[in-house]
Amino acid sequence: MKTLARLPLALLALALPLSLWAADTEFALVIRNHRFEPAELRVPAGQKIKLVVHNQDSTPEEFESHELNREKVIPGGAKANIYVGPLAPGRYPFFGEFNEKTARGALIAE
């Protein structure tokens, strides 16, 4: 009887969209010479994504975006994970607060 009691849970798990079980889509972003590379990063709209930001400079940089509502200081030589989304289609600018004139970029959700 215990096996029959678990059957509804198994059926529910099969009915859930596969996207709920899938890992976050991961994208790499590099900070080098006080610039983001790539400066524009195309990401899928409607999905939660994981940005892996690797600061290859020796000094810290702050990833900041008012549109994404994110702020994170990344020490020199370190990596940070930043989760965003799901995003509506559009352009979401970001910048490095410590080097605002050169460290600029955008996520383009499509």
N, CA, C and O of each residue as an XYZ file, in Angstrom:
440
protein
N       0.809     -1.198      0.000
C       0.000      0.000      0.000
C       0.853      1.263      0.000
O       0.446      2.274     -0.572
N       2.025      1.229      0.628
C       2.875      2.409      0.664
C       3.315      2.806     -0.741
O       3.449      3.995     -1.032
N       3.542      1.831     -1.613
C       3.932      2.128     -2.988
C       2.817      2.872     -3.702
O       3.080      3.814     -4.450
N       1.589      2.467     -3.483
C       0.450      3.146     -4.108
C       0.316      4.576     -3.581
O      -0.096      5.467     -4.323
N       0.652      4.803     -2.337
C       0.558      6.144     -1.763
C       1.567      7.084     -2.414
O       1.313      8.286     -2.503
N       2.695      6.569     -2.867
C       3.724      7.391     -3.508
C       3.425      7.667     -4.974
O       4.014      8.572     -5.565
N       2.532      6.909     -5.559
C       2.223      7.057     -6.974
C       1.776      8.472     -7.347
O       2.255      8.993     -8.354
N       0.880      9.126     -6.585
C       0.502     10.499     -6.967
C       1.692     11.468     -6.995
O       1.747     12.353     -7.849
N       2.634     11.309     -6.076
C       3.820     12.169     -6.078
C       4.665     11.936     -7.321
O       5.174     12.889     -7.911
N       4.818     10.694     -7.720
C       5.590     10.373     -8.916
C       4.914     10.954    -10.155
O       5.587     11.487    -11.037
N       3.600     10.855    -10.223
C       2.874     11.414    -11.364
C       2.985     12.934    -11.397
O       3.106     13.525    -12.469
N       2.946     13.561    -10.237
C       3.098     15.008    -10.161
C       4.484     15.424    -10.655
O       4.613     16.406    -11.386
N       5.500     14.695    -10.265
C       6.862     15.006    -10.694
C       6.987     14.900    -12.211
O       7.683     15.706    -12.828
N       6.333     13.932    -12.811
C       6.379     13.790    -14.261
C       5.622     14.913    -14.966
O       5.958     15.274    -16.094
N       4.618     15.459    -14.316
C       3.798     16.497    -14.930
C       4.465     17.874    -14.881
O       4.098     18.754    -15.660
N       5.426     18.079    -13.994
C       6.096     19.376    -13.889
C       6.951     19.636    -15.113
O       7.537     18.701    -15.658
N       7.040     20.879    -15.561
C       7.889     21.185    -16.719
C       9.337     20.810    -16.446
O       9.832     20.946    -15.327
N       9.998     20.341    -17.480
C      11.402     19.957    -17.333
C      12.275     21.130    -16.925
O      13.307     20.929    -16.285
N      11.889     22.357    -17.279
C      12.714     23.518    -16.936
C      12.858     23.696    -15.433
O      13.836     24.283    -14.970
N      11.886     23.193    -14.657
C      12.005     23.304    -13.207
C      13.099     22.387    -12.666
O      13.672     22.657    -11.611
N      13.386     21.311    -13.382
C      14.402     20.362    -12.934
C      15.772     20.690    -13.518
O      16.790     20.242    -12.991
N      15.811     21.464    -14.596
C      17.073     21.769    -15.276
C      17.912     22.739    -14.443
O      17.390     23.547    -13.675
N      19.209     22.630    -14.619
C      20.115     23.564    -13.940
C      19.974     24.939    -14.575
O      19.541     25.059    -15.721
N      20.341     25.973    -13.829
C      20.318     27.327    -14.380
C      21.237     27.382    -15.593
O      22.282     26.732    -15.622
N      20.843     28.156    -16.584
C      21.693     28.374    -17.741
C      22.821     29.299    -17.299
O      22.577     30.341    -16.691
N      24.055     28.912    -17.609
C      25.227     29.614    -17.105
C      25.927     30.385    -18.222
O      26.093     29.878    -19.331
N      26.333     31.615    -17.914
C      27.037     32.470    -18.869
C      28.260     33.057    -18.191
O      28.208     33.438    -17.022
N      29.371     33.130    -18.933
C      30.630     33.662    -18.405
C      30.793     35.127    -18.796
O      30.510     35.524    -19.927
N      31.248     35.907    -17.847
C      31.545     37.321    -18.054
C      32.897     37.571    -17.391
O      33.111     37.171    -16.247
N      33.807     38.228    -18.103
C      35.159     38.469    -17.602
C      35.364     39.966    -17.410
O      34.904     40.775    -18.216
N      36.055     40.323    -16.340
C      36.510     41.704    -16.140
C      38.016     41.676    -16.373
O      38.760     41.008    -15.655
N      38.448     42.414    -17.389
C      39.870     42.463    -17.740
C      40.186     43.891    -18.178
O      39.460     44.469    -18.986
N      41.259     44.454    -17.650
C      41.653     45.839    -17.974
C      40.503     46.817    -17.716
O      40.287     47.761    -18.475
N      39.782     46.567    -16.638
C      38.668     47.421    -16.212
C      37.557     47.507    -17.255
O      36.905     48.542    -17.397
N      37.348     46.411    -17.981
C      36.273     46.303    -18.977
C      35.593     44.949    -18.842
O      36.212     43.966    -18.435
N      34.309     44.914    -19.189
C      33.577     43.643    -19.221
C      33.745     43.019    -20.599
O      33.646     43.701    -21.620
N      33.999     41.717    -20.617
C      34.118     40.962    -21.869
C      33.229     39.728    -21.770
O      33.393     38.930    -20.847
N      32.301     39.553    -22.690
C      31.954     40.469    -23.771
C      31.171     41.661    -23.230
O      30.562     41.584    -22.163
N      31.195     42.748    -23.966
C      30.473     43.954    -23.538
C      28.963     43.753    -23.663
O      28.193     44.341    -22.904
N      28.544     42.932    -24.611
C      27.132     42.573    -24.751
C      27.019     41.063    -24.694
O      27.730     40.340    -25.393
N      26.124     40.606    -23.859
C      25.952     39.176    -23.651
C      24.494     38.823    -23.926
O      23.593     39.308    -23.243
N      24.268     37.980    -24.924
C      22.907     37.568    -25.276
C      22.509     36.365    -24.427
O      23.224     35.366    -24.344
N      21.336     36.499    -23.799
C      20.835     35.458    -22.900
C      19.384     35.151    -23.276
O      18.714     35.983    -23.888
N      18.901     33.971    -22.915
C      17.513     33.644    -23.245
C      16.521     34.390    -22.353
O      16.686     34.445    -21.134
N      15.507     34.951    -22.965
C      14.433     35.592    -22.198
C      13.587     34.499    -21.541
O      13.497     33.378    -22.041
N      12.979     34.845    -20.428
C      12.062     33.922    -19.763
C      12.715     32.822    -18.955
O      12.027     31.906    -18.504
N      14.027     32.883    -18.757
C      14.734     31.862    -17.978
C      15.584     32.511    -16.902
O      16.118     33.605    -17.081
N      15.698     31.814    -15.784
C      16.644     32.242    -14.760
C      18.036     31.888    -15.268
O      18.255     30.787    -15.774
N      18.975     32.819    -15.132
C      20.334     32.551    -15.602
C      21.337     32.800    -14.479
O      21.070     33.515    -13.513
N      22.484     32.187    -14.649
C      23.585     32.345    -13.703
C      24.744     32.991    -14.453
O      25.262     32.419    -15.413
N      25.148     34.173    -14.020
C      26.339     34.820    -14.563
C      27.521     34.437    -13.687
O      27.481     34.625    -12.471
N      28.552     33.910    -14.285
C      29.795     33.632    -13.565
C      30.757     34.730    -13.985
O      31.270     34.730    -15.104
N      30.997     35.665    -13.077
C      31.829     36.833    -13.375
C      33.226     36.591    -12.801
O      33.397     36.411    -11.596
N      34.216     36.591    -13.688
C      35.597     36.359    -13.275
C      36.367     37.677    -13.404
O      36.583     38.175    -14.509
N      36.768     38.223    -12.282
C      37.547     39.457    -12.276
C      39.021     39.095    -12.421
O      39.660     38.667    -11.459
N      39.553     39.267    -13.624
C      40.950     38.940    -13.879
C      41.893     40.095    -13.568
O      43.110     39.948    -13.674
N      41.340     41.241    -13.187
C      42.179     42.355    -12.753
C      42.681     42.099    -11.327
O      42.145     41.254    -10.610
N      43.707     42.836    -10.936
C      44.252     42.673     -9.577
C      43.487     43.498     -8.544
O      43.685     43.331     -7.340
N      42.620     44.381     -9.011
C      41.840     45.250     -8.122
C      40.372     44.822     -8.105
O      39.900     44.223     -9.072
N      39.644     45.114     -7.032
C      38.234     44.735     -6.994
C      37.400     45.564     -7.968
O      37.778     46.669     -8.356
N      36.263     45.002     -8.349
C      35.299     45.708     -9.180
C      33.909     45.360     -8.670
O      33.675     44.259     -8.173
N      33.002     46.299     -8.798
C      31.627     46.058     -8.367
C      30.735     45.935     -9.592
O      30.594     46.885    -10.362
N      30.133     44.761     -9.774
C      29.130     44.571    -10.820
C      27.860     45.229    -10.306
O      27.366     44.891     -9.230
N      27.331     46.178    -11.087
C      26.122     46.869    -10.651
C      25.171     47.060    -11.820
O      25.587     47.375    -12.935
N      23.883     46.863    -11.547
C      22.847     47.109    -12.546
C      21.569     47.518    -11.834
O      21.014     46.764    -11.034
N      21.116     48.718    -12.137
C      19.846     49.178    -11.564
C      18.690     48.393    -12.173
O      17.739     48.043    -11.474
N      18.769     48.116    -13.479
C      17.702     47.399    -14.175
C      17.567     45.953    -13.702
O      16.463     45.411    -13.658
N      18.689     45.335    -13.351
C      18.663     43.952    -12.853
C      18.534     43.891    -11.332
O      18.337     42.817    -10.762
N      18.644     45.040    -10.686
C      18.587     45.122     -9.231
C      19.661     44.239     -8.582
O      19.378     43.465     -7.668
N      20.892     44.373     -9.073
C      22.012     43.584     -8.569
C      23.212     44.479     -8.310
O      23.461     45.444     -9.033
N      23.955     44.130     -7.252
C      25.179     44.818     -6.858
C      26.067     43.785     -6.189
O      25.648     43.134     -5.232
N      27.284     43.629     -6.679
C      28.171     42.650     -6.060
C      29.619     43.055     -6.275
O      30.044     43.276     -7.410
N      30.377     43.154     -5.193
C      31.809     43.438     -5.278
C      32.528     42.112     -5.527
O      32.301     41.115     -4.841
N      33.405     42.140     -6.534
C      34.176     40.946     -6.892
C      35.651     41.286     -6.694
O      36.195     42.107     -7.433
N      36.305     40.672     -5.713
C      37.719     40.961     -5.460
C      38.584     40.638     -6.681
O      38.198     39.835     -7.530
N      39.744     41.265     -6.757
C      40.684     40.969     -7.836
C      41.054     39.495     -7.843
O      41.343     38.911     -6.799
N      41.043     38.896     -9.039
C      41.394     37.487     -9.189
C      40.306     36.512     -8.772
O      40.524     35.301     -8.806
N      39.157     37.003     -8.386
C      38.098     36.121     -7.872
C      36.946     35.976     -8.874
O      36.847     36.715     -9.853
N      36.087     35.002     -8.594
C      34.876     34.777     -9.374
C      33.671     34.956     -8.468
O      33.746     34.743     -7.258
N      32.561     35.350     -9.073
C      31.308     35.481     -8.331
C      30.166     35.000     -9.208
O      30.187     35.168    -10.427
N      29.168     34.399     -8.573
C      27.957     33.980     -9.260
C      26.874     35.010     -8.994
O      26.638     35.409     -7.853
N      26.220     35.434    -10.069
C      25.128     36.397     -9.960
C      23.933     35.800    -10.686
O      24.004     35.513    -11.881
N      22.832     35.613     -9.957
C      21.629     35.027    -10.531
C      20.650     36.133    -10.902
O      20.404     37.045    -10.114
N      20.096     36.046    -12.101
C      19.097     37.015    -12.546
C      17.998     36.283    -13.313
O      18.175     35.166    -13.798
N      16.872     36.957    -13.397
C      15.791     36.444    -14.226
C      14.741     35.712    -13.431
O      14.790     35.601    -12.206
N      13.784     35.217    -14.200
C      13.676     35.276    -15.650
C      13.450     36.706    -16.135
O      12.763     37.502    -15.494
N      14.053     37.006    -17.292
C      14.010     38.360    -17.842
C      13.042     38.446    -19.016
O      12.943     37.521    -19.823
N      12.338     39.555    -19.100
C      11.529     39.846    -20.282
C      12.496     40.230    -21.403
O      13.597     40.702    -21.119
N      12.116     40.041    -22.658
C      13.000     40.467    -23.743
C      13.357     41.945    -23.590
O      12.503     42.772    -23.269
N      14.617     42.260    -23.822
C      15.058     43.646    -23.698
C      16.536     43.752    -23.411
O      17.260     42.756    -23.414
N      16.972     44.963    -23.166
C      18.378     45.285    -22.896
C      18.510     45.706    -21.435
O      17.762     46.560    -20.958
N      19.466     45.102    -20.728
C      19.677     45.349    -19.307
C      21.133     45.780    -19.092
O      22.020     44.932    -18.998
N      21.380     47.088    -19.015
C      22.758     47.565    -18.845
C      23.321     47.251    -17.456
O      22.588     47.142    -16.473
N      24.647     47.109    -17.411
C      25.365     46.956    -16.142
C      26.675     47.719    -16.254
O      27.104     48.079    -17.350
N      27.303     47.961    -15.115
C      28.572     48.701    -15.114
C      29.394     48.300    -13.904
O      28.894     47.695    -12.955
N      30.670     48.654    -13.963
C      31.559     48.466    -12.832
C      31.663     49.788    -12.091
O      32.180     50.770    -12.625
N      31.181     49.810    -10.891
C      31.125     51.085    -10.162
C      32.500     51.679     -9.896
O      32.626     52.901     -9.814
N      33.539     50.852     -9.759
C      34.862     51.373     -9.449
C      35.588     51.912    -10.688
O      36.554     52.664    -10.559
N      35.126     51.531    -11.885
C      35.717     51.994    -13.148
C      34.592     52.265    -14.141
O      34.540     51.689    -15.227
N      33.711     53.143    -13.744
C      32.460     53.356    -14.463
C      32.643     53.837    -15.904
O      31.800     53.558    -16.757
N      33.725     54.548    -16.184
C      33.923     55.057    -17.550
C      34.246     53.946    -18.539
O      33.870     54.040    -19.707
N      34.932     52.897    -18.099
C      35.340     51.836    -19.030
C      34.581     50.529    -18.832
O      34.350     49.801    -19.797
N      34.195     50.224    -17.612
C      33.539     48.944    -17.322
C      32.040     49.077    -17.528
O      31.296     49.386    -16.597
N      31.604     48.836    -18.768
C      30.191     48.958    -19.130
C      29.804     47.768    -19.985
O      30.618     47.232    -20.738
N      28.550     47.363    -19.858
C      28.059     46.259    -20.663
C      26.555     46.144    -20.572
O      25.885     46.969    -19.950
N      26.028     45.088    -21.215
C      24.588     44.872    -21.191
C      24.266     43.413    -21.432
O      24.926     42.731    -22.216
N      23.237     42.948    -20.743
C      22.620     41.670    -21.069
C      21.515     41.975    -22.060
O      20.751     42.923    -21.877
N      21.429     41.178    -23.104
C      20.355     41.330    -24.085
C      19.546     40.040    -24.040
O      19.990     38.989    -24.503
N      18.343     40.146    -23.468
C      17.470     38.980    -23.343
C      16.615     38.883    -24.597
O      15.910     39.820    -24.970
N      16.699     37.719    -25.235
C      15.903     37.506    -26.447
C      15.344     36.105    -26.506
O      14.650     35.757    -27.461
